[in-house]
Amino acid sequence: MSARGLGTLLVICAIYPQVTMAQIVAPEIDTVVAVVDSSGVLRVARAAQARFERQRIRYFPLTLGSTGRTCDERIGRFCSWYDEGDWYPRPEVAEIGELREELLALLDSVQVVLPGDEWLLGQRVWYLSEDGRWEEALRAARSCGSAEPWWCTALEGFSLHGLEKYVEADRSFSVALELMDTERARRWRVPHWIMDGDGQDVLEEAEDTSSDFLDNVLERLWLFADPLYLVEGNDRKTSHYARWTVATIREEARNPYRISWGKDLEELTIRHGWELGWDRTSDPGFTNVEHVIGHKHPEGRDYMPSGAVLSTPSLAEPEDLRADLERPRSLYAPSYAPILLPMEGQVALFPRGNRVVVVGTHFLPDDTTRHADHNHPVPWLNPGTQAGMLDRAGIFIVPLDGTRIESAQTMGYTEGVLSLEAPAGSYLLSTETWSPEQRRAGRLRMGIESHPVPEDVASLSDILMLKSFSEEPEVLEAALPQALRQTEILPGQTFAIAWEVSGLGFRSETLLFEVSVSQTSQGVLRQIAEFLRITKRTQPLRISWEEPGPPSPGPVFRYLNLDLPNLKAGKYEIRLVLRTAGRTDAVSTRVFSVQERH
């Protein structure tokens, strides 16, 4: 034992006399050896950890009386709410920091004596992370002595996740899963708790089928759960394993609730993460967990895909893949963009034989969250290490057969349009924009499907809405910079539409185009009046024309300015029909809205 180690141990003995030591003279060398009662030393550490958790409760902010809220969900002994209301995390008082520093000093000292103790290692990493000292937590995890290798690697992955090094964290957790026992690895890998009912059925079926099939399902699940493809790595996946690591750390330790660890606390940790802050209440009827309230992140959302999306991802609509706030199964807030909002941009597919051009607009949604207009600090939106980082945007298509993600990205802007070309097929599409300095992002995610089109079969693209041009563009690429960011206009606003036709030019033929605009949303009184024939049914606006087909094969680009000054606020549909002799009509539609001027 080194002089430093023995000196540390003597300090412990002076403070905690219940730790026993003996001196033994070795027969062959004249050396005094310290023999430590390891169980006694560990008892000292456990008592100190329990005392810290008891003592810091007195410094939690006091909430007077009951809030009157009913539980959104009961999980074992706990009453859980899906949102945090007006709560926001406040700076920790200095007294708690001092108590934690004393505890960490003791834990470090005991770890020198018991370098292979996994409980000690876990507590040191946990309390360092709780204090925001992630680099120190990583160093502690990597100097793990003779502890179980899987546990050391899991603690390393947890620390790397806290440092936002998600690629490295994923690698560490992958190694930990390989090293741990089969039953533990299965519980960590298969996320039953955080999936909806259909999703749990999909996972159970995959488990019953084969390990390869389960691997494929889990790979797709985490791919869909990744909040932003603009950010390297998959932080929702690594957060899941980080939560399991925390649950394991806290399983044999005291907690602020002052109750024993149980399945309910484990489930809450895996589903919603560890607490971001604490309150205590003086109302004995408020909660059955010793009057302590643990708070989640105020911007937590559910990023996990539903079972229906996992089963038929190419049919997923944007609302199916929206980060959900309504009765979520799990909650997560990416540290790089806690405010990640729905972005209702345009998406349009332009088929070209056996390939397809995918177009998507992007913009940074306004912050409409609860705390946006509150007169208090919003610490989770401080730029921090992201200060000075450029805004960025991207369009991504994820092949459902597991091949490489295709993407187009731009830096320095949060509003615009991007396009990319790929083989026809089934994809998950994600258009994204992110302002690192504002820690805010927007996302539109949906399934898309494009089938190869035979050369001599007419194929009509989606309709893309644009600002009006003074000079008509001749190709799609020239029109893209004018794309409207959303499918909405103001009353009296002139706009344009663009589309492509492929599969023509193999023979001489005449093309008949018909464009109509009709209202799809009307008030109830208007609908009743039309039904009773008190009011005449509104007729759609319609325009049609003929033109010769192209002289040679290739995509035909068309553009049309629309001036519709009499449209009132409401929902409308543009309907485009292509008629050619001897072919089935090709139809494309686009729904848009007219918004009231404010």
LINJORA-V22578 format. One line per field, one symbol per residue. phi: phi as a letter, one per 20 degrees, with the letter a starting at -180 (. if undefined). psi: psi as a letter, one per 30 degrees, with the letter a starting at -180 (. if undefined). A space follows every 50 residues. Layout:
# LINJORA-V22578
phi=???
psi=???
This chain:
# LINJORA-V22578
phi=.fffffffffffffecfffdcbdceffececededdffffffffffffff fgffffgfefgedemefmeeffbdcleddddecelefbfdgfffffffff fffffffffffffcfefffgffffffffffemeffffffffedemefggf fgfffffgffffemefffffffffffffeffffffffffeegfedfgfff ffffffffeaffffgfffffgfffeggcffdfncffffffffffffgfge gdcfcffmcffbfffffffffdnffeacccceefefbddlmddedeffdf ceeffffffffcffefegffdffedelffbcbcfffbgeddfceeecbdc fcmecbeddbebaefffdfgegdeebfcffdfglfefnfffbbacccdfe enfffebccbcncdcrbcbbdbfgrdbedcdcbbdgfelcbcbccaecbc egdggddfcdffedecffdedffdcggfegfefffcebcegnffbcccbc cdndnebfbddddcdccceddcfffffffffemfcfffeffbbbbdbfff fbfqfdecbbfcdcfefegqeccecdcddcfmcfgdcccbebcddffd
psi=kleeeeeeeeeeeeeiffkkllkkjkefkikkkkkkjeeeeeeeeeeeee eeeeefeffkkkjklkfgklkekkjbgkkkkflgbgklklkkleeeeeee eeeeeeeeeeeeeifgjeeeeeeeeefeefggieeeeeeeefigbglkee eeeeeeeeeeefggieeeeeeeeeeeeeflleeeeeeeejieeglleeee eeeeeeefdleeeeeeeeeeefeffjekffkkljfeefeeeeeeeeeeef eglllffhllkaeeeeeeeeefllkfllllkfjfgelghhgkkkklkfgk ljfklleeeeeiefgkleffgkjkfjhkelkkjkefiejjlkjiakkkkj kicglkkkkkllljlkjglegegkilkiffgkebfgkfkkllllkkkjkf ggakkklkllkfkfkaklllklkkaklkkjkkkkjeefhklkkkklklkk kkklegkkkkllkkkllkkekklfleeffefgkkflikllkfkkllllll klglgflklkkjkkklklkfklleeeeeeeeggekkkkkkkkkllllkll flllkjklkkkkjifgklkaklkkkkkkkkkglkkkkklkkllkkkk.
